[in-house]
Amino acid sequence: MKTVELGRYLDLKNDFAFKFIFANKVLLISFLNAIFRGRKTIVDIDYLNVEQLGRRKGDRKAFFDLYCVDETGEQFVIEMQVGKQKHFMDRTLSYAARAILEQAKKGNWDFELKPLYIISIVNFDLRPDDDRCISYHSLMDEDKLTKSSDKLQFITVELKKFKKPVSELVSDTDKWLYCLRHLAELPEQPTAIQGEVFDELFELAEFENLKEEDMRTYTKNLLQYNDVRSEVECAREEALQEGRQHIFRIAKKLKEKGLSLEFIVMATELTPEELREMGLD
């Protein structure tokens, strides 16, 4: 029987754990305000239906991780994505389109929209040339670099770029990012991450406090993720090995054509030692 290593606390990057924790309104409001970092302050929030049906029969459905509206009517789509996706930004845009269409009213409508925020939390390097952990994007005039509209905004949180240790956590933003990345690794609640909201987070996230059914769901979810990750790593290893064998074949052909060892090293990026092991010295 397959087993999975469980920590004291839930891994917030896990699909079940993410939705379970942020089904708590107090925690969600605290997290969102931390992410906005003063750009906006949320007082209250309500949950909307995460299942987005198409306009016509047969249209593709979409399921948001979290879909909410605040006390002013502004909306939020919040997504956690662990695995890297080739067309991740396209997927984000499609989610935005779905949520915008949800605001469209039947009959006489003047097209006024409430602001929509697409918040993407990713556990991979989305923008290698940008070292910011949180980035904010909106519709801009490219020449004047001024905002064209505040009705659609994208916020991206790249967890792997958050590298502060516990001793350097200062703001609630720091603390939330640290918990999102490291909560499952912690043996106990750090003194640096305390207070009413974070005490509630750690109590709710303790595995032993879950109902038995939720324990099974979380464990099953972890096993499924580990299986997929193992398959991906295996495929990557096989692809790397296949690619390496191809490079070796090229090196052999270059040697047969009488090219120098130095040229073969430069062309294939193999080391002289690797070439010698192949008998190509």
Secondary structure, DSSP 4 states (H G I P E B T S, - for coil): -------SB--TTSHHHHHHHTTSHHHHHHHHHHHHTTS-----EEE---EE--SSTTPPPEE-SEEEEETTS-EEEEEEE-S--TTHHHHHHHHHHHHHHHHPPSSS-------EEEEEEESS-S-TT---SEEEEEEEETTTTEEEEEEEEEEEEEGGG----GGG--SHHHHHHHHHHHGGG-SS--TTS-SHHHHHHHHHTBGGGS-HHHHHHHHHHHHHHHHHHHHHHHHHHHHHHHHHHHHHHHHHHHHHTT--HHHHHHHH---HHHHHHTT--
